[in-house]
Amino acid sequence: MDKVSVLLASSYKGLRQSLRTLLENEGWINVVGTSDSMTEAVELAEKYLPQVIVLDYELAGSNTQIGQKLLDIDPDIKIIVLSVFDYVGQIGTEDTPGAANDLASVEWVSKNSNPADLLKLISGDRQRRIH
C-alpha cells in the first residue's frame, strides 16, 4: 500500500524534528520534506505535491492567503494546522479570508493534544484514498 506523503512546515526546528520522528516511525507515512518558511513550504508543495501539509499556525503568521496558495497548487492537498489555540481563524482563502475552518481541506489540531490526534487526521486522508 502506498504511503501518505506529508510536508512539515514550522519555524521551530525542534518541532519539525519531533514531528518528523513521530511520523517516520509510522510505516504508512512518508515525510517528503520540511520547511522553516512559508515561501519554502509553497516551493516544496509545488515540487513534491504532498497529500498532507502539517503547517504550524505561528509560521503562517499574518499570511491569511496561505491556505489558498497551497490549495492552488493542488486542491486535494489536506492542510493540518498546528496551533496552541482551540480555534484557527486567520488562515483562509482569497474568497473567504480567515475561514480556515470552513475549508474542507483544512483541519486543525492543538499542539497540546495527544500525537494520536495528528495521526488520526493524517490517516483520514489514507482512508479517503483507499475507498
URSULHU-V405836 format. One record per residue. N is the residue number from 0. PHI is phi in whole degrees, -180 to 180 (* if undefined). OMEGA is omega as a letter, one per 30 degrees, with the letter a starting at -180 (* if undefined). D_LAST is the distance of its C-alpha to the last C-alpha in Angstrom with 2 decimals. Layout:
# URSULHU-V405836
n=N phi=PHI omega=OMEGA d_last=D_LAST
n=N phi=PHI omega=OMEGA d_last=D_LAST
This chain:
# URSULHU-V405836
n=0 phi=* omega=l d_last=12.86
n=1 phi=-67 omega=l d_last=13.43
n=2 phi=-85 omega=l d_last=14.93
n=3 phi=-81 omega=l d_last=14.33
n=4 phi=-87 omega=a d_last=17.42
n=5 phi=-130 omega=l d_last=19.62
n=6 phi=-111 omega=l d_last=22.94
n=7 phi=-106 omega=l d_last=25.47
n=8 phi=-135 omega=l d_last=28.19
n=9 phi=-155 omega=l d_last=31.11
n=10 phi=-78 omega=a d_last=34.87
n=11 phi=-97 omega=a d_last=35.42
n=12 phi=-58 omega=a d_last=35.53
n=13 phi=-62 omega=l d_last=35.33
n=14 phi=-67 omega=l d_last=32.15
n=15 phi=-59 omega=a d_last=30.52
n=16 phi=-65 omega=a d_last=31.69
n=17 phi=-64 omega=l d_last=30.60
n=18 phi=-64 omega=l d_last=27.09
n=19 phi=-60 omega=l d_last=26.84
n=20 phi=-62 omega=l d_last=28.09
n=21 phi=-57 omega=a d_last=25.76
n=22 phi=-72 omega=a d_last=22.63
n=23 phi=-70 omega=l d_last=23.86
n=24 phi=-75 omega=l d_last=24.50
n=25 phi=-88 omega=a d_last=20.79
n=26 phi=-68 omega=a d_last=19.70
n=27 phi=-106 omega=a d_last=16.28
n=28 phi=-119 omega=l d_last=17.88
n=29 phi=-120 omega=l d_last=20.02
n=30 phi=-78 omega=a d_last=22.61
n=31 phi=-85 omega=l d_last=23.48
n=32 phi=176 omega=l d_last=26.49
n=33 phi=-132 omega=a d_last=28.55
n=34 phi=-140 omega=l d_last=30.72
n=35 phi=-114 omega=l d_last=33.71
n=36 phi=-147 omega=l d_last=34.05
n=37 phi=-68 omega=l d_last=32.14
n=38 phi=-60 omega=l d_last=33.49
n=39 phi=-66 omega=l d_last=32.24
n=40 phi=-60 omega=l d_last=28.79
n=41 phi=-65 omega=l d_last=28.47
n=42 phi=-61 omega=l d_last=29.83
n=43 phi=-68 omega=l d_last=27.46
n=44 phi=-64 omega=l d_last=24.43
n=45 phi=-66 omega=a d_last=25.76
n=46 phi=-73 omega=a d_last=26.39
n=47 phi=-102 omega=a d_last=23.25
n=48 phi=45 omega=a d_last=20.57
n=49 phi=-67 omega=l d_last=18.87
n=50 phi=-78 omega=a d_last=15.46
n=51 phi=-134 omega=l d_last=17.32
n=52 phi=-119 omega=l d_last=21.02
n=53 phi=-97 omega=a d_last=22.86
n=54 phi=-117 omega=l d_last=25.95
n=55 phi=-73 omega=a d_last=29.10
n=56 phi=-53 omega=a d_last=30.39
n=57 phi=-67 omega=l d_last=33.91
n=58 phi=-70 omega=a d_last=33.24
n=59 phi=-67 omega=l d_last=32.22
n=60 phi=53 omega=a d_last=35.42
n=61 phi=-90 omega=a d_last=36.62
n=62 phi=-78 omega=a d_last=34.33
n=63 phi=-75 omega=a d_last=32.62
n=64 phi=-99 omega=a d_last=31.09
n=65 phi=-64 omega=l d_last=29.01
n=66 phi=-58 omega=l d_last=25.78
n=67 phi=-66 omega=l d_last=26.44
n=68 phi=-59 omega=a d_last=27.51
n=69 phi=-69 omega=l d_last=24.33
n=70 phi=-71 omega=l d_last=22.15
n=71 phi=-66 omega=l d_last=24.49
n=72 phi=-67 omega=l d_last=23.56
n=73 phi=-156 omega=a d_last=19.85
n=74 phi=-64 omega=l d_last=18.60
n=75 phi=-93 omega=l d_last=15.15
n=76 phi=-63 omega=l d_last=17.01
n=77 phi=-97 omega=a d_last=16.52
n=78 phi=-107 omega=l d_last=20.06
n=79 phi=-113 omega=a d_last=21.00
n=80 phi=-96 omega=l d_last=24.69
n=81 phi=-93 omega=a d_last=26.86
n=82 phi=-147 omega=l d_last=29.86
n=83 phi=-82 omega=a d_last=32.74
n=84 phi=-93 omega=l d_last=32.46
n=85 phi=-91 omega=a d_last=30.33
n=86 phi=-146 omega=l d_last=29.84
n=87 phi=-117 omega=a d_last=29.15
n=88 phi=-130 omega=a d_last=30.69
n=89 phi=-113 omega=l d_last=32.05
n=90 phi=-110 omega=a d_last=29.12
n=91 phi=-133 omega=l d_last=28.23
n=92 phi=-122 omega=l d_last=28.11
n=93 phi=-56 omega=a d_last=31.00
n=94 phi=-73 omega=a d_last=30.48
n=95 phi=-136 omega=a d_last=30.01
n=96 phi=-57 omega=l d_last=31.80
n=97 phi=80 omega=a d_last=31.28
n=98 phi=-113 omega=a d_last=28.18
n=99 phi=-56 omega=a d_last=25.62
n=100 phi=-69 omega=l d_last=24.38
n=101 phi=-87 omega=a d_last=23.77
n=102 phi=-85 omega=a d_last=21.39
n=103 phi=-63 omega=a d_last=17.68
n=104 phi=-85 omega=a d_last=17.37
n=105 phi=-113 omega=l d_last=20.12
n=106 phi=-121 omega=l d_last=20.14
n=107 phi=-137 omega=l d_last=23.24
n=108 phi=-145 omega=l d_last=24.34
n=109 phi=-73 omega=l d_last=27.94
n=110 phi=-64 omega=a d_last=29.60
n=111 phi=-89 omega=a d_last=31.13
n=112 phi=-80 omega=l d_last=27.94
n=113 phi=-66 omega=l d_last=26.72
n=114 phi=-55 omega=l d_last=24.87
n=115 phi=-62 omega=l d_last=22.08
n=116 phi=-65 omega=l d_last=21.42
n=117 phi=-65 omega=l d_last=20.80
n=118 phi=-61 omega=l d_last=18.57
n=119 phi=-64 omega=l d_last=16.50
n=120 phi=-64 omega=l d_last=16.15
n=121 phi=-67 omega=a d_last=15.25
n=122 phi=-68 omega=l d_last=12.70
n=123 phi=-59 omega=l d_last=11.02
n=124 phi=-66 omega=l d_last=10.34
n=125 phi=-63 omega=l d_last=9.04
n=126 phi=-64 omega=l d_last=6.49
n=127 phi=-63 omega=a d_last=5.58
n=128 phi=-73 omega=a d_last=5.63
n=129 phi=-72 omega=a d_last=3.81
n=130 phi=-88 omega=* d_last=0.00
